[in-house]
């Protein structure tokens, strides 16, 4: 990915374009061009084709992408989801196993990846952690997306990584609970009804107001565009919000848990 990105940078500069001016030609973000050139995101084939045509590079970028080792390729479903997440104007998430990636501290994220069976090696873990932390940039933009997180209380009681990691993560949640445009709600123990017993999911709204959903299982994940399926998860999300503590009570719960440290 770094090699392909460096190749793009060479061709871009030779053609007299900055990252911003090239991005403007394709109506994409400057950050996308920068991330590709730095090797943090893969160059997708459709964009490689357009760039080759525009820069007159005679299929150089297409060939480079086509011959990338499989180890460097992000699965297509994950690649599209991450692209959509970066561009989303609204994100809603329900989690019942681990904290949402956008809310994780670096240490907690590392503990999550170290829990994986079969195990990742340390280099892989650090790569995954870096990618996860980078995703959190969207919450700190000048105009961030509207975000809503509903988290089952059980997740707050797991101590992945040990007591120090747990305490730091609780403080992070309490801090993020004050961010503008972010709603954090805990679904507490003891409820007599639960709208999402089938597991976690994410809802996205694109700048074009298309609504998408994303779900994960033990051995697979999927990005859902079918309006009927997305509508079902949207209904579940709405019901979950009524079953969860409101934002003020959630902050109170976090304060009590922090006071018990």
DRENTORFI-837847 format. One record per residue (C-alpha): x, y, z; residue number from 0; residue in three letters. Coordinates in steps of 0.1 Angstrom, whole numbers. Example, Ala and Ser with C-alpha at 12.3 -4.5 7.8 and 13.67 -1.06 7.14 Angstrom:
2
<pt><c1>123</c1><c2>-45</c2><c3>78</c3><seq>0</seq><type>ala</type></pt>
<pt><c1>137</c1><c2>-11</c2><c3>71</c3><seq>1</seq><type>ser</type></pt>
This chain:
261
<pt><c1>0</c1><c2>0</c2><c3>0</c3><seq>0</seq><type>unk</type></pt>
<pt><c1>29</c1><c2>24</c2><c3>7</c3><seq>1</seq><type>unk</type></pt>
<pt><c1>45</c1><c2>16</c2><c3>-26</c3><seq>2</seq><type>unk</type></pt>
<pt><c1>13</c1><c2>22</c2><c3>-45</c3><seq>3</seq><type>unk</type></pt>
<pt><c1>7</c1><c2>54</c2><c3>-26</c3><seq>4</seq><type>unk</type></pt>
<pt><c1>43</c1><c2>66</c2><c3>-34</c3><seq>5</seq><type>unk</type></pt>
<pt><c1>37</c1><c2>58</c2><c3>-70</c3><seq>6</seq><type>unk</type></pt>
<pt><c1>5</c1><c2>79</c2><c3>-70</c3><seq>7</seq><type>unk</type></pt>
<pt><c1>24</c1><c2>108</c2><c3>-54</c3><seq>8</seq><type>unk</type></pt>
<pt><c1>51</c1><c2>107</c2><c3>-81</c3><seq>9</seq><type>unk</type></pt>
<pt><c1>26</c1><c2>108</c2><c3>-109</c3><seq>10</seq><type>unk</type></pt>
<pt><c1>5</c1><c2>135</c2><c3>-92</c3><seq>11</seq><type>unk</type></pt>
<pt><c1>35</c1><c2>158</c2><c3>-87</c3><seq>12</seq><type>unk</type></pt>
<pt><c1>48</c1><c2>151</c2><c3>-122</c3><seq>13</seq><type>unk</type></pt>
<pt><c1>14</c1><c2>163</c2><c3>-136</c3><seq>14</seq><type>unk</type></pt>
<pt><c1>15</c1><c2>195</c2><c3>-115</c3><seq>15</seq><type>unk</type></pt>
<pt><c1>-13</c1><c2>187</c2><c3>-90</c3><seq>16</seq><type>unk</type></pt>
<pt><c1>-14</c1><c2>191</c2><c3>-53</c3><seq>17</seq><type>unk</type></pt>
<pt><c1>-34</c1><c2>166</c2><c3>-32</c3><seq>18</seq><type>unk</type></pt>
<pt><c1>-62</c1><c2>191</c2><c3>-29</c3><seq>19</seq><type>unk</type></pt>
<pt><c1>-64</c1><c2>201</c2><c3>-66</c3><seq>20</seq><type>unk</type></pt>
<pt><c1>-63</c1><c2>164</c2><c3>-77</c3><seq>21</seq><type>unk</type></pt>
<pt><c1>-91</c1><c2>155</c2><c3>-52</c3><seq>22</seq><type>unk</type></pt>
<pt><c1>-112</c1><c2>184</c2><c3>-66</c3><seq>23</seq><type>unk</type></pt>
<pt><c1>-109</c1><c2>169</c2><c3>-101</c3><seq>24</seq><type>unk</type></pt>
<pt><c1>-127</c1><c2>137</c2><c3>-88</c3><seq>25</seq><type>unk</type></pt>
<pt><c1>-150</c1><c2>153</c2><c3>-63</c3><seq>26</seq><type>unk</type></pt>
<pt><c1>-134</c1><c2>133</c2><c3>-35</c3><seq>27</seq><type>unk</type></pt>
<pt><c1>-117</c1><c2>145</c2><c3>-2</c3><seq>28</seq><type>unk</type></pt>
<pt><c1>-82</c1><c2>157</c2><c3>0</c3><seq>29</seq><type>unk</type></pt>
<pt><c1>-78</c1><c2>133</c2><c3>30</c3><seq>30</seq><type>unk</type></pt>
<pt><c1>-86</c1><c2>103</c2><c3>8</c3><seq>31</seq><type>unk</type></pt>
<pt><c1>-57</c1><c2>112</c2><c3>-16</c3><seq>32</seq><type>unk</type></pt>
<pt><c1>-34</c1><c2>119</c2><c3>14</c3><seq>33</seq><type>unk</type></pt>
<pt><c1>-43</c1><c2>86</c2><c3>31</c3><seq>34</seq><type>unk</type></pt>
<pt><c1>-37</c1><c2>66</c2><c3>-1</c3><seq>35</seq><type>unk</type></pt>
<pt><c1>-3</c1><c2>83</c2><c3>-7</c3><seq>36</seq><type>unk</type></pt>
<pt><c1>8</c1><c2>76</c2><c3>29</c3><seq>37</seq><type>unk</type></pt>
<pt><c1>-2</c1><c2>39</c2><c3>26</c3><seq>38</seq><type>unk</type></pt>
<pt><c1>-29</c1><c2>42</c2><c3>52</c3><seq>39</seq><type>unk</type></pt>
<pt><c1>-57</c1><c2>33</c2><c3>28</c3><seq>40</seq><type>unk</type></pt>
<pt><c1>-58</c1><c2>11</c2><c3>-3</c3><seq>41</seq><type>unk</type></pt>
<pt><c1>-62</c1><c2>26</c2><c3>-37</c3><seq>42</seq><type>unk</type></pt>
<pt><c1>-94</c1><c2>11</c2><c3>-51</c3><seq>43</seq><type>unk</type></pt>
<pt><c1>-94</c1><c2>-2</c2><c3>-87</c3><seq>44</seq><type>unk</type></pt>
<pt><c1>-122</c1><c2>21</c2><c3>-99</c3><seq>45</seq><type>unk</type></pt>
<pt><c1>-102</c1><c2>52</c2><c3>-87</c3><seq>46</seq><type>unk</type></pt>
<pt><c1>-70</c1><c2>37</c2><c3>-101</c3><seq>47</seq><type>unk</type></pt>
<pt><c1>-86</c1><c2>35</c2><c3>-136</c3><seq>48</seq><type>unk</type></pt>
<pt><c1>-98</c1><c2>71</c2><c3>-134</c3><seq>49</seq><type>unk</type></pt>
<pt><c1>-64</c1><c2>83</c2><c3>-122</c3><seq>50</seq><type>unk</type></pt>
<pt><c1>-46</c1><c2>65</c2><c3>-150</c3><seq>51</seq><type>unk</type></pt>
<pt><c1>-68</c1><c2>81</c2><c3>-176</c3><seq>52</seq><type>unk</type></pt>
<pt><c1>-66</c1><c2>115</c2><c3>-161</c3><seq>53</seq><type>unk</type></pt>
<pt><c1>-28</c1><c2>115</c2><c3>-154</c3><seq>54</seq><type>unk</type></pt>
<pt><c1>-20</c1><c2>97</c2><c3>-186</c3><seq>55</seq><type>unk</type></pt>
<pt><c1>-1</c1><c2>70</c2><c3>-168</c3><seq>56</seq><type>unk</type></pt>
<pt><c1>-9</c1><c2>41</c2><c3>-191</c3><seq>57</seq><type>unk</type></pt>
<pt><c1>-25</c1><c2>17</c2><c3>-166</c3><seq>58</seq><type>unk</type></pt>
<pt><c1>5</c1><c2>20</c2><c3>-142</c3><seq>59</seq><type>unk</type></pt>
<pt><c1>-17</c1><c2>24</c2><c3>-112</c3><seq>60</seq><type>unk</type></pt>
<pt><c1>-42</c1><c2>-2</c2><c3>-123</c3><seq>61</seq><type>unk</type></pt>
<pt><c1>-14</c1><c2>-27</c2><c3>-127</c3><seq>62</seq><type>unk</type></pt>
<pt><c1>1</c1><c2>-19</c2><c3>-93</c3><seq>63</seq><type>unk</type></pt>
<pt><c1>-33</c1><c2>-23</c2><c3>-76</c3><seq>64</seq><type>unk</type></pt>
<pt><c1>-40</c1><c2>-56</c2><c3>-95</c3><seq>65</seq><type>unk</type></pt>
<pt><c1>-7</c1><c2>-71</c2><c3>-83</c3><seq>66</seq><type>unk</type></pt>
<pt><c1>-9</c1><c2>-61</c2><c3>-46</c3><seq>67</seq><type>unk</type></pt>
<pt><c1>-3</c1><c2>-90</c2><c3>-23</c3><seq>68</seq><type>unk</type></pt>
<pt><c1>-35</c1><c2>-104</c2><c3>-7</c3><seq>69</seq><type>unk</type></pt>
<pt><c1>-21</c1><c2>-96</c2><c3>27</c3><seq>70</seq><type>unk</type></pt>
<pt><c1>-24</c1><c2>-59</c2><c3>19</c3><seq>71</seq><type>unk</type></pt>
<pt><c1>-59</c1><c2>-59</c2><c3>6</c3><seq>72</seq><type>unk</type></pt>
<pt><c1>-88</c1><c2>-49</c2><c3>29</c3><seq>73</seq><type>unk</type></pt>
<pt><c1>-118</c1><c2>-71</c2><c3>22</c3><seq>74</seq><type>unk</type></pt>
<pt><c1>-142</c1><c2>-53</c2><c3>-1</c3><seq>75</seq><type>unk</type></pt>
<pt><c1>-171</c1><c2>-52</c2><c3>23</c3><seq>76</seq><type>unk</type></pt>
<pt><c1>-148</c1><c2>-37</c2><c3>50</c3><seq>77</seq><type>unk</type></pt>
<pt><c1>-133</c1><c2>-12</c2><c3>26</c3><seq>78</seq><type>unk</type></pt>
<pt><c1>-167</c1><c2>1</c2><c3>15</c3><seq>79</seq><type>unk</type></pt>
<pt><c1>-180</c1><c2>3</c2><c3>50</c3><seq>80</seq><type>unk</type></pt>
<pt><c1>-149</c1><c2>23</c2><c3>62</c3><seq>81</seq><type>unk</type></pt>
<pt><c1>-154</c1><c2>46</c2><c3>32</c3><seq>82</seq><type>unk</type></pt>
<pt><c1>-190</c1><c2>51</c2><c3>40</c3><seq>83</seq><type>unk</type></pt>
<pt><c1>-183</c1><c2>57</c2><c3>77</c3><seq>84</seq><type>unk</type></pt>
<pt><c1>-158</c1><c2>84</c2><c3>69</c3><seq>85</seq><type>unk</type></pt>
<pt><c1>-183</c1><c2>102</c2><c3>47</c3><seq>86</seq><type>unk</type></pt>
<pt><c1>-214</c1><c2>96</c2><c3>69</c3><seq>87</seq><type>unk</type></pt>
<pt><c1>-234</c1><c2>126</c2><c3>82</c3><seq>88</seq><type>unk</type></pt>
<pt><c1>-251</c1><c2>104</c2><c3>108</c3><seq>89</seq><type>unk</type></pt>
<pt><c1>-239</c1><c2>72</c2><c3>126</c3><seq>90</seq><type>unk</type></pt>
<pt><c1>-259</c1><c2>50</c2><c3>150</c3><seq>91</seq><type>unk</type></pt>
<pt><c1>-244</c1><c2>20</c2><c3>167</c3><seq>92</seq><type>unk</type></pt>
<pt><c1>-255</c1><c2>-7</c2><c3>191</c3><seq>93</seq><type>unk</type></pt>
<pt><c1>-228</c1><c2>-29</c2><c3>208</c3><seq>94</seq><type>unk</type></pt>
<pt><c1>-232</c1><c2>-58</c2><c3>232</c3><seq>95</seq><type>unk</type></pt>
<pt><c1>-197</c1><c2>-74</c2><c3>232</c3><seq>96</seq><type>unk</type></pt>
<pt><c1>-171</c1><c2>-46</c2><c3>231</c3><seq>97</seq><type>unk</type></pt>
<pt><c1>-171</c1><c2>-9</c2><c3>230</c3><seq>98</seq><type>unk</type></pt>
<pt><c1>-176</c1><c2>8</c2><c3>196</c3><seq>99</seq><type>unk</type></pt>
<pt><c1>-143</c1><c2>13</c2><c3>179</c3><seq>100</seq><type>unk</type></pt>
<pt><c1>-147</c1><c2>51</c2><c3>178</c3><seq>101</seq><type>unk</type></pt>
<pt><c1>-149</c1><c2>52</c2><c3>216</c3><seq>102</seq><type>unk</type></pt>
<pt><c1>-120</c1><c2>29</c2><c3>224</c3><seq>103</seq><type>unk</type></pt>
<pt><c1>-87</c1><c2>40</c2><c3>240</c3><seq>104</seq><type>unk</type></pt>
<pt><c1>-55</c1><c2>28</c2><c3>224</c3><seq>105</seq><type>unk</type></pt>
<pt><c1>-49</c1><c2>4</c2><c3>253</c3><seq>106</seq><type>unk</type></pt>
<pt><c1>-84</c1><c2>-10</c2><c3>252</c3><seq>107</seq><type>unk</type></pt>
<pt><c1>-82</c1><c2>-15</c2><c3>215</c3><seq>108</seq><type>unk</type></pt>
<pt><c1>-49</c1><c2>-34</c2><c3>219</c3><seq>109</seq><type>unk</type></pt>
<pt><c1>-65</c1><c2>-56</c2><c3>245</c3><seq>110</seq><type>unk</type></pt>
<pt><c1>-94</c1><c2>-64</c2><c3>221</c3><seq>111</seq><type>unk</type></pt>
<pt><c1>-71</c1><c2>-75</c2><c3>194</c3><seq>112</seq><type>unk</type></pt>
<pt><c1>-49</c1><c2>-95</c2><c3>218</c3><seq>113</seq><type>unk</type></pt>
<pt><c1>-80</c1><c2>-114</c2><c3>228</c3><seq>114</seq><type>unk</type></pt>
<pt><c1>-85</c1><c2>-128</c2><c3>193</c3><seq>115</seq><type>unk</type></pt>
<pt><c1>-83</c1><c2>-165</c2><c3>187</c3><seq>116</seq><type>unk</type></pt>
<pt><c1>-62</c1><c2>-176</c2><c3>168</c3><seq>117</seq><type>unk</type></pt>
<pt><c1>-38</c1><c2>-149</c2><c3>180</c3><seq>118</seq><type>unk</type></pt>
<pt><c1>-24</c1><c2>-120</c2><c3>160</c3><seq>119</seq><type>unk</type></pt>
<pt><c1>13</c1><c2>-113</c2><c3>161</c3><seq>120</seq><type>unk</type></pt>
<pt><c1>24</c1><c2>-80</c2><c3>177</c3><seq>121</seq><type>unk</type></pt>
<pt><c1>30</c1><c2>-63</c2><c3>144</c3><seq>122</seq><type>unk</type></pt>
<pt><c1>-5</c1><c2>-72</c2><c3>132</c3><seq>123</seq><type>unk</type></pt>
<pt><c1>-20</c1><c2>-59</c2><c3>165</c3><seq>124</seq><type>unk</type></pt>
<pt><c1>-2</c1><c2>-26</c2><c3>162</c3><seq>125</seq><type>unk</type></pt>
<pt><c1>-15</c1><c2>-21</c2><c3>126</c3><seq>126</seq><type>unk</type></pt>
<pt><c1>-51</c1><c2>-29</c2><c3>136</c3><seq>127</seq><type>unk</type></pt>
<pt><c1>-49</c1><c2>-6</c2><c3>166</c3><seq>128</seq><type>unk</type></pt>
<pt><c1>-35</c1><c2>23</c2><c3>145</c3><seq>129</seq><type>unk</type></pt>
<pt><c1>-63</c1><c2>19</c2><c3>120</c3><seq>130</seq><type>unk</type></pt>
<pt><c1>-89</c1><c2>18</c2><c3>147</c3><seq>131</seq><type>unk</type></pt>
<pt><c1>-76</c1><c2>50</c2><c3>164</c3><seq>132</seq><type>unk</type></pt>
<pt><c1>-75</c1><c2>67</c2><c3>130</c3><seq>133</seq><type>unk</type></pt>
<pt><c1>-112</c1><c2>61</c2><c3>126</c3><seq>134</seq><type>unk</type></pt>
<pt><c1>-119</c1><c2>82</c2><c3>157</c3><seq>135</seq><type>unk</type></pt>
<pt><c1>-109</c1><c2>114</c2><c3>138</c3><seq>136</seq><type>unk</type></pt>
<pt><c1>-144</c1><c2>117</c2><c3>125</c3><seq>137</seq><type>unk</type></pt>
<pt><c1>-157</c1><c2>125</c2><c3>160</c3><seq>138</seq><type>unk</type></pt>
<pt><c1>-133</c1><c2>155</c2><c3>163</c3><seq>139</seq><type>unk</type></pt>
<pt><c1>-139</c1><c2>172</c2><c3>129</c3><seq>140</seq><type>unk</type></pt>
<pt><c1>-150</c1><c2>208</c2><c3>129</c3><seq>141</seq><type>unk</type></pt>
<pt><c1>-184</c1><c2>195</c2><c3>118</c3><seq>142</seq><type>unk</type></pt>
<pt><c1>-186</c1><c2>159</c2><c3>130</c3><seq>143</seq><type>unk</type></pt>
<pt><c1>-214</c1><c2>135</c2><c3>121</c3><seq>144</seq><type>unk</type></pt>
<pt><c1>-244</c1><c2>132</c2><c3>144</c3><seq>145</seq><type>unk</type></pt>
<pt><c1>-235</c1><c2>100</c2><c3>164</c3><seq>146</seq><type>unk</type></pt>
<pt><c1>-256</c1><c2>78</c2><c3>187</c3><seq>147</seq><type>unk</type></pt>
<pt><c1>-242</c1><c2>49</c2><c3>206</c3><seq>148</seq><type>unk</type></pt>
<pt><c1>-262</c1><c2>24</c2><c3>227</c3><seq>149</seq><type>unk</type></pt>
<pt><c1>-241</c1><c2>0</c2><c3>247</c3><seq>150</seq><type>unk</type></pt>
<pt><c1>-252</c1><c2>-29</c2><c3>268</c3><seq>151</seq><type>unk</type></pt>
<pt><c1>-241</c1><c2>-24</c2><c3>304</c3><seq>152</seq><type>unk</type></pt>
<pt><c1>-223</c1><c2>-58</c2><c3>305</c3><seq>153</seq><type>unk</type></pt>
<pt><c1>-196</c1><c2>-43</c2><c3>282</c3><seq>154</seq><type>unk</type></pt>
<pt><c1>-188</c1><c2>-17</c2><c3>309</c3><seq>155</seq><type>unk</type></pt>
<pt><c1>-180</c1><c2>-45</c2><c3>334</c3><seq>156</seq><type>unk</type></pt>
<pt><c1>-155</c1><c2>-64</c2><c3>313</c3><seq>157</seq><type>unk</type></pt>
<pt><c1>-119</c1><c2>-55</c2><c3>323</c3><seq>158</seq><type>unk</type></pt>
<pt><c1>-101</c1><c2>-62</c2><c3>290</c3><seq>159</seq><type>unk</type></pt>
<pt><c1>-64</c1><c2>-54</c2><c3>295</c3><seq>160</seq><type>unk</type></pt>
<pt><c1>-66</c1><c2>-51</c2><c3>333</c3><seq>161</seq><type>unk</type></pt>
<pt><c1>-77</c1><c2>-25</c2><c3>358</c3><seq>162</seq><type>unk</type></pt>
<pt><c1>-56</c1><c2>4</c2><c3>345</c3><seq>163</seq><type>unk</type></pt>
<pt><c1>-70</c1><c2>-1</c2><c3>310</c3><seq>164</seq><type>unk</type></pt>
<pt><c1>-105</c1><c2>-3</c2><c3>324</c3><seq>165</seq><type>unk</type></pt>
<pt><c1>-102</c1><c2>29</c2><c3>344</c3><seq>166</seq><type>unk</type></pt>
<pt><c1>-88</c1><c2>48</c2><c3>315</c3><seq>167</seq><type>unk</type></pt>
<pt><c1>-115</c1><c2>36</c2><c3>292</c3><seq>168</seq><type>unk</type></pt>
<pt><c1>-143</c1><c2>46</c2><c3>317</c3><seq>169</seq><type>unk</type></pt>
<pt><c1>-128</c1><c2>81</c2><c3>318</c3><seq>170</seq><type>unk</type></pt>
<pt><c1>-127</c1><c2>82</c2><c3>280</c3><seq>171</seq><type>unk</type></pt>
<pt><c1>-164</c1><c2>73</c2><c3>278</c3><seq>172</seq><type>unk</type></pt>
<pt><c1>-173</c1><c2>100</c2><c3>304</c3><seq>173</seq><type>unk</type></pt>
<pt><c1>-153</c1><c2>125</c2><c3>284</c3><seq>174</seq><type>unk</type></pt>
<pt><c1>-169</c1><c2>116</c2><c3>251</c3><seq>175</seq><type>unk</type></pt>
<pt><c1>-204</c1><c2>117</c2><c3>267</c3><seq>176</seq><type>unk</type></pt>
<pt><c1>-199</c1><c2>155</c2><c3>267</c3><seq>177</seq><type>unk</type></pt>
<pt><c1>-190</c1><c2>158</c2><c3>230</c3><seq>178</seq><type>unk</type></pt>
<pt><c1>-214</c1><c2>180</c2><c3>209</c3><seq>179</seq><type>unk</type></pt>
<pt><c1>-235</c1><c2>159</c2><c3>185</c3><seq>180</seq><type>unk</type></pt>
<pt><c1>-227</c1><c2>126</c2><c3>203</c3><seq>181</seq><type>unk</type></pt>
<pt><c1>-254</c1><c2>107</c2><c3>223</c3><seq>182</seq><type>unk</type></pt>
<pt><c1>-241</c1><c2>80</c2><c3>245</c3><seq>183</seq><type>unk</type></pt>
<pt><c1>-267</c1><c2>57</c2><c3>262</c3><seq>184</seq><type>unk</type></pt>
<pt><c1>-263</c1><c2>26</c2><c3>283</c3><seq>185</seq><type>unk</type></pt>
<pt><c1>-288</c1><c2>-2</c2><c3>281</c3><seq>186</seq><type>unk</type></pt>
<pt><c1>-289</c1><c2>-14</c2><c3>317</c3><seq>187</seq><type>unk</type></pt>
<pt><c1>-292</c1><c2>-48</c2><c3>333</c3><seq>188</seq><type>unk</type></pt>
<pt><c1>-326</c1><c2>-58</c2><c3>344</c3><seq>189</seq><type>unk</type></pt>
<pt><c1>-347</c1><c2>-47</c2><c3>315</c3><seq>190</seq><type>unk</type></pt>
<pt><c1>-378</c1><c2>-68</c2><c3>307</c3><seq>191</seq><type>unk</type></pt>
<pt><c1>-376</c1><c2>-62</c2><c3>269</c3><seq>192</seq><type>unk</type></pt>
<pt><c1>-346</c1><c2>-59</c2><c3>245</c3><seq>193</seq><type>unk</type></pt>
<pt><c1>-350</c1><c2>-48</c2><c3>209</c3><seq>194</seq><type>unk</type></pt>
<pt><c1>-317</c1><c2>-61</c2><c3>196</c3><seq>195</seq><type>unk</type></pt>
<pt><c1>-312</c1><c2>-97</c2><c3>209</c3><seq>196</seq><type>unk</type></pt>
<pt><c1>-299</c1><c2>-107</c2><c3>174</c3><seq>197</seq><type>unk</type></pt>
<pt><c1>-267</c1><c2>-87</c2><c3>181</c3><seq>198</seq><type>unk</type></pt>
<pt><c1>-248</c1><c2>-55</c2><c3>173</c3><seq>199</seq><type>unk</type></pt>
<pt><c1>-252</c1><c2>-33</c2><c3>142</c3><seq>200</seq><type>unk</type></pt>
<pt><c1>-244</c1><c2>1</c2><c3>128</c3><seq>201</seq><type>unk</type></pt>
<pt><c1>-266</c1><c2>25</c2><c3>108</c3><seq>202</seq><type>unk</type></pt>
<pt><c1>-251</c1><c2>51</c2><c3>84</c3><seq>203</seq><type>unk</type></pt>
<pt><c1>-266</c1><c2>80</c2><c3>66</c3><seq>204</seq><type>unk</type></pt>
<pt><c1>-246</c1><c2>92</c2><c3>36</c3><seq>205</seq><type>unk</type></pt>
<pt><c1>-243</c1><c2>128</c2><c3>24</c3><seq>206</seq><type>unk</type></pt>
<pt><c1>-268</c1><c2>118</c2><c3>-3</c3><seq>207</seq><type>unk</type></pt>
<pt><c1>-292</c1><c2>106</c2><c3>25</c3><seq>208</seq><type>unk</type></pt>
<pt><c1>-289</c1><c2>70</c2><c3>15</c3><seq>209</seq><type>unk</type></pt>
<pt><c1>-293</c1><c2>48</c2><c3>46</c3><seq>210</seq><type>unk</type></pt>
<pt><c1>-271</c1><c2>17</c2><c3>51</c3><seq>211</seq><type>unk</type></pt>
<pt><c1>-266</c1><c2>-9</c2><c3>78</c3><seq>212</seq><type>unk</type></pt>
<pt><c1>-236</c1><c2>-30</c2><c3>88</c3><seq>213</seq><type>unk</type></pt>
<pt><c1>-237</c1><c2>-62</c2><c3>109</c3><seq>214</seq><type>unk</type></pt>
<pt><c1>-210</c1><c2>-85</c2><c3>122</c3><seq>215</seq><type>unk</type></pt>
<pt><c1>-211</c1><c2>-122</c2><c3>132</c3><seq>216</seq><type>unk</type></pt>
<pt><c1>-184</c1><c2>-146</c2><c3>145</c3><seq>217</seq><type>unk</type></pt>
<pt><c1>-171</c1><c2>-154</c2><c3>110</c3><seq>218</seq><type>unk</type></pt>
<pt><c1>-184</c1><c2>-127</c2><c3>87</c3><seq>219</seq><type>unk</type></pt>
<pt><c1>-198</c1><c2>-92</c2><c3>82</c3><seq>220</seq><type>unk</type></pt>
<pt><c1>-221</c1><c2>-75</c2><c3>57</c3><seq>221</seq><type>unk</type></pt>
<pt><c1>-229</c1><c2>-40</c2><c3>45</c3><seq>222</seq><type>unk</type></pt>
<pt><c1>-267</c1><c2>-38</c2><c3>38</c3><seq>223</seq><type>unk</type></pt>
<pt><c1>-283</c1><c2>-14</c2><c3>14</c3><seq>224</seq><type>unk</type></pt>
<pt><c1>-317</c1><c2>-31</c2><c3>9</c3><seq>225</seq><type>unk</type></pt>
<pt><c1>-342</c1><c2>-5</c2><c3>22</c3><seq>226</seq><type>unk</type></pt>
<pt><c1>-365</c1><c2>-31</c2><c3>38</c3><seq>227</seq><type>unk</type></pt>
<pt><c1>-336</c1><c2>-46</c2><c3>58</c3><seq>228</seq><type>unk</type></pt>
<pt><c1>-323</c1><c2>-12</c2><c3>68</c3><seq>229</seq><type>unk</type></pt>
<pt><c1>-358</c1><c2>-2</c2><c3>79</c3><seq>230</seq><type>unk</type></pt>
<pt><c1>-360</c1><c2>-31</c2><c3>103</c3><seq>231</seq><type>unk</type></pt>
<pt><c1>-327</c1><c2>-22</c2><c3>120</c3><seq>232</seq><type>unk</type></pt>
<pt><c1>-337</c1><c2>14</c2><c3>121</c3><seq>233</seq><type>unk</type></pt>
<pt><c1>-369</c1><c2>4</c2><c3>140</c3><seq>234</seq><type>unk</type></pt>
<pt><c1>-348</c1><c2>-17</c2><c3>164</c3><seq>235</seq><type>unk</type></pt>
<pt><c1>-324</c1><c2>12</c2><c3>170</c3><seq>236</seq><type>unk</type></pt>
<pt><c1>-353</c1><c2>36</c2><c3>178</c3><seq>237</seq><type>unk</type></pt>
<pt><c1>-368</c1><c2>11</c2><c3>203</c3><seq>238</seq><type>unk</type></pt>
<pt><c1>-333</c1><c2>5</c2><c3>219</c3><seq>239</seq><type>unk</type></pt>
<pt><c1>-331</c1><c2>42</c2><c3>226</c3><seq>240</seq><type>unk</type></pt>
<pt><c1>-363</c1><c2>41</c2><c3>245</c3><seq>241</seq><type>unk</type></pt>
<pt><c1>-351</c1><c2>11</c2><c3>265</c3><seq>242</seq><type>unk</type></pt>
<pt><c1>-317</c1><c2>25</c2><c3>273</c3><seq>243</seq><type>unk</type></pt>
<pt><c1>-309</c1><c2>51</c2><c3>299</c3><seq>244</seq><type>unk</type></pt>
<pt><c1>-311</c1><c2>86</c2><c3>286</c3><seq>245</seq><type>unk</type></pt>
<pt><c1>-279</c1><c2>106</c2><c3>281</c3><seq>246</seq><type>unk</type></pt>
<pt><c1>-281</c1><c2>124</c2><c3>315</c3><seq>247</seq><type>unk</type></pt>
<pt><c1>-287</c1><c2>91</c2><c3>334</c3><seq>248</seq><type>unk</type></pt>
<pt><c1>-259</c1><c2>74</c2><c3>314</c3><seq>249</seq><type>unk</type></pt>
<pt><c1>-235</c1><c2>101</c2><c3>326</c3><seq>250</seq><type>unk</type></pt>
<pt><c1>-247</c1><c2>95</c2><c3>361</c3><seq>251</seq><type>unk</type></pt>
<pt><c1>-240</c1><c2>58</c2><c3>358</c3><seq>252</seq><type>unk</type></pt>
<pt><c1>-205</c1><c2>64</c2><c3>345</c3><seq>253</seq><type>unk</type></pt>
<pt><c1>-198</c1><c2>89</c2><c3>373</c3><seq>254</seq><type>unk</type></pt>
<pt><c1>-209</c1><c2>62</c2><c3>399</c3><seq>255</seq><type>unk</type></pt>
<pt><c1>-187</c1><c2>36</c2><c3>382</c3><seq>256</seq><type>unk</type></pt>
<pt><c1>-157</c1><c2>60</c2><c3>382</c3><seq>257</seq><type>unk</type></pt>
<pt><c1>-163</c1><c2>68</c2><c3>419</c3><seq>258</seq><type>unk</type></pt>
<pt><c1>-160</c1><c2>31</c2><c3>427</c3><seq>259</seq><type>unk</type></pt>
<pt><c1>-125</c1><c2>29</c2><c3>412</c3><seq>260</seq><type>unk</type></pt>
